[in-house]
Amino acid sequence: GAMGTMLQAQDPTMEDFQQLEGCNEVLNVTRPDIVRSVHEAYYAVGVDCVETNTFGANFAALAEYDIPERNFELSQAGARIAREV
């Protein structure tokens, strides 16, 4: 599905992104409610499973935001949210 598009449609603020504009994986920590709502929307229309919000949770992508050391934190949070939903 279009995880990034659905996250952006909820108008997260720069504060939600911790001033890291476009780093959707940060929302796993700052706004798990937004991420959760995307998963819930997919389940509501009958999907069997959802993807995690971890597409950019890798050292190369996070290095562009100068936060590669947060890879595990953001990946773990994204997986936890998906499992909970």
C-alpha positions in Angstrom: 0.0 0.0 0.0 0.9 3.7 -0.1 2.2 4.0 3.5 4.0 7.3 2.9 1.1 8.9 1.1 -1.3 7.9 3.8 1.0 9.2 6.5 1.5 12.5 4.7 -2.3 12.9 4.2 -2.6 13.2 8.0 -0.5 16.4 7.9 2.2 15.6 10.4 4.0 18.6 11.7 7.7 19.3 11.6 7.6 18.7 15.3 6.2 15.3 14.7 9.1 14.7 12.3 11.6 16.0 15.0 12.6 18.6 12.3 13.5 15.7 9.9 11.1 16.6 7.1 10.0 13.5 5.3 11.5 10.9 7.6 8.3 8.9 8.0 10.0 6.4 10.2 10.4 8.9 13.0 6.6 8.9 13.2 6.9 5.4 14.6 8.2 7.0 17.8 6.7 10.5 17.8 3.2 9.7 16.4 2.4 6.0 16.6 -1.2 7.0 16.5 -0.8 8.2 12.9 1.0 5.0 11.9 -1.6 2.9 13.7 -4.4 4.6 11.9 -2.9 3.7 8.5 -2.7 0.0 9.5 -6.3 0.1 10.8 -7.5 1.7 7.6 -6.1 -1.2 5.5 -7.6 -3.8 7.8 -10.9 -2.0 7.7 -11.2 -2.7 4.0 -10.3 -6.3 4.3 -6.6 -6.8 3.8 -5.0 -9.9 5.3 -1.7 -8.2 6.4 0.0 -4.8 6.5 3.5 -3.6 5.8 5.5 -1.9 8.5 6.4 1.8 8.4 10.1 0.9 8.0 10.8 1.4 4.3 13.5 4.0 5.0 14.7 2.5 8.3 18.1 1.5 7.0 21.5 3.0 7.6 21.8 4.6 4.1 18.5 6.4 4.2 18.8 7.4 7.9 22.3 8.7 7.2 20.7 11.3 4.9 19.0 12.7 8.1 22.2 12.2 10.2 20.5 9.6 12.4 21.8 6.2 11.2 22.2 5.1 14.8 18.4 5.2 15.2 17.9 2.4 12.7 17.1 -0.3 15.4 14.9 2.0 17.4 12.7 3.1 14.5 12.5 -0.4 13.0 11.5 -1.9 16.2 8.9 0.7 16.9 7.4 0.3 13.4 7.2 -3.5 13.7 5.7 -3.2 17.2 2.9 -0.9 15.9 2.1 -3.2 13.0 1.9 -6.3 15.3 -0.3 -4.5 17.8 -2.8 -3.6 15.2 
